[in-house]
Amino acid sequence: MQPGETIDLDGLTKEAFWQNAAVISDFFQQEPVPGNPASERTEVRIAYDDENLYISAQFFDSEPDKIKAFQRKRDAPLDTDDRFVFILDTYNDQRSAFYFEINPLGLMGDGILRVGQGTSINRSWDGIWRAWVVKTAEGWMAEIRIPFMTLNFDPNNDTWGVNFLRTIRRKNEDVLWSGFQRNQGIQRPQDAGKLVNLKNINQGIGLEAIPYAIGTQVRQRGDLESSKTSELSHNFGGELNYNITPNLKAGITINTDFAETEVDDRQINLTRFPLFFPERRAFFLEGANIFLFAPSSSPNPYFSRRIGLQDGLPIPIRYGGRMIGRVKDTDIGFVHVNTAAQGERKAENFTVGRIVQNISDESTIGVIYTRRDTEGDSLPLRETLGMDLSLNTSKFLGNKNLQFEAFFVGHTPNFFGDESNLWDRSVRGGRINFPNEPWRAHMSYREFGINYDPATGFAPRVGFRRLQPSISYSPLWKNSGLIRELSWQYYFEYLMEMDWRPATVNHRIRFLGLRFESGDVLQFQFNYNYEFLDRPFDILRNGEYVIDVGNYYNLGYTITAQSAPFRKIGGSFVFSKNGFWTGTETNITADIFMRPIIGLNLTASWIHSQVRLLEGNFDTHIIRLISGYDFSPWVSVNFNVQYDNITRFLGTNSRFTWVIDPGNTFFIVYNHNWFRLTERFLSIEDRTNIKLAYTFRF
């Protein structure tokens, strides 16, 4: 934009400068036929001033009445809708990017993308930006404004990576401006185009304040016989962030609160090992991609749910600080959190540091350090140190992807005494990956020491050596009007004790996978499993079903069916029957969704296990009902109901969200838990939180 030019953000490209802007219109299919021209025309234009980046996009459609658009809620999955996706690789380093997407109803989704051994998108990042969308007789149009304050970038670099994707959902057609081959795509900054001549852009002074105020009412029973007591409370706190440079942001948080965080999905654990629950709290998700450490091998030296949570219950966070960003070609992440004493639990200090250095065109080498210190306690200071190497190229044999990863993590003694050596307190491994189409293959090897227990990490199983190769073949069937893709896969896992004795062996063969032109999926898989049990296993942790030490051989199969997600009524169904210790386990996972009107989403889920053993029989059930209505991209109401027959707890989570403006949000969250007593449910606890968070930028 030239000085003095203005823009009326309404979705229409009527301003004169849009007509003078260069047009990006050469889009090519990634599916159904890679390299074919797009079946519908798309035009994208880009402009900027000193404070904002603007994108105008026009999506022509020969049948505009058939455009798919169901979702309005921010960050809702858009596998249901027509969509427009773009990435901004603001460092032009081909390793990370900001990810944005919209649909014809004005939904906004975003995240931070990072590539390595696979791709991760931190969708919990909510940048401050806006999209204006209109439907027209020729299709739909959008104008997008992204403040430079929202982005991290190097002001001395006038070239960014950029790429665009459009999905025409009724055709299951994905078209891209750059990187349209099947082993490329929108999630690979290596294959993006370039946005050049970005000059005289700034982020202001880079100061951001996000205060919050919250009021809470809790009513709960001390035991099943007592009546409920009620307690009212209120609190204030917030975050203060400052951009030390356009690339590096530092921040502090006081009285950190997570009242608006969604509840965890209920799980029933029929395995010998702890279950993994993903992080949902916004403070810990900010910059989470930087802290990823050899993610495909899961050594997990840093697992943020070890901070401020115990058995899923919150522990107050008194204060915290973080610094996240980049210095030249080095990514930096630093977090320090102090948690308050609660009951018999002492106050603690947690520190995590991560440095990732870019090397060559697509590779990195990194280190991670964690520290956990319990105040006024005899527990030792617990520290973890690790290093990981990721060597990647997208030019193997000309245009193929090839990736190599190696890592080592060790920690100081926790509770094992001085006789525990570093080899027992460490993990190490490597992985080579060939992620291409139609052929994919990988080989990994890792060792987890018998005393590996990072104090700020997560290690569900230790004391093993594991070899795990896999190979898959997924060709497109270009001459079929019914089937789009066929797939076959072989997965092998050979897990040994540290003395090389076999402990777990798995063979999984997908002997037929079908992805139809309609988007529906059908798969058939054969399973073989061997387990060596070196100690008795109490399946339900109540002494009722205990499996003896021994060798166990299991056969079974899995059938998966999934309907195309853009349908108004559909779902998925997974049926498996496998050997299970001394008997069998039959599993059913069924999801049914309905979208009767735009903005209304209803999903019912049933997760069922039927276990038949020599020691006895039992069934487990998890029932989940999720419903929500999105009045607009800014106002929504959501309900989540969960029940399982093992804990016999029924829980509800109700949320009202009003985004007053991007960055300024009002929440009302109501949680209610019941316990099933014979034929009735007894109310145990209900909690109401009302919270307002506001963002001020300078």
Secondary structure as UniProt FT lines:
FT   TURN            3..4
FT   HELIX           16..20
FT   STRAND          28..31
FT   TURN            34..35
FT   STRAND          42..48
FT   STRAND          52..60
FT   HELIX           64..66
FT   TURN            74..75
FT   TURN            79..80
FT   STRAND          83..89
FT   TURN            90..91
FT   STRAND          96..102
FT   TURN            104..105
FT   STRAND          108..115
FT   STRAND          119..122
FT   TURN            123..124
FT   STRAND          130..136
FT   TURN            137..138
FT   STRAND          139..147
FT   HELIX           148..150
FT   TURN            155..156
FT   STRAND          160..168
FT   HELIX           169..171
FT   STRAND          173..176
FT   TURN            182..183
FT   TURN            186..187
FT   HELIX           189..191
FT   STRAND          193..195
FT   TURN            204..205
FT   STRAND          207..220
FT   TURN            224..225
FT   STRAND          229..245
FT   TURN            246..247
FT   STRAND          248..256
FT   TURN            259..260
FT   HELIX           282..285
FT   TURN            286..287
FT   HELIX           288..291
FT   TURN            295..297
FT   HELIX           304..306
FT   STRAND          309..310
FT   TURN            311..312
FT   STRAND          313..314
FT   STRAND          317..327
FT   TURN            328..329
FT   STRAND          330..339
FT   TURN            343..344
FT   STRAND          348..359
FT   TURN            360..362
FT   STRAND          363..374
FT   TURN            375..376
FT   STRAND          382..396
FT   TURN            397..399
FT   STRAND          400..411
FT   TURN            418..419
FT   TURN            422..425
FT   STRAND          426..435
FT   STRAND          439..448
FT   TURN            450..451
FT   TURN            455..456
FT   STRAND          464..473
FT   TURN            478..479
FT   STRAND          483..497
FT   TURN            498..499
FT   STRAND          502..516
FT   TURN            517..518
FT   STRAND          521..533
FT   STRAND          537..538
FT   TURN            539..540
FT   STRAND          546..547
FT   STRAND          550..562
FT   TURN            565..566
FT   STRAND          569..580
FT   TURN            581..582
FT   STRAND          583..594
FT   TURN            598..599
FT   STRAND          600..613
FT   TURN            614..615
FT   STRAND          616..630
FT   STRAND          635..644
FT   TURN            645..647
FT   STRAND          649..661
FT   TURN            662..663
FT   STRAND          664..677
FT   TURN            678..679
FT   STRAND          680..693
FT   STRAND          696..697
//
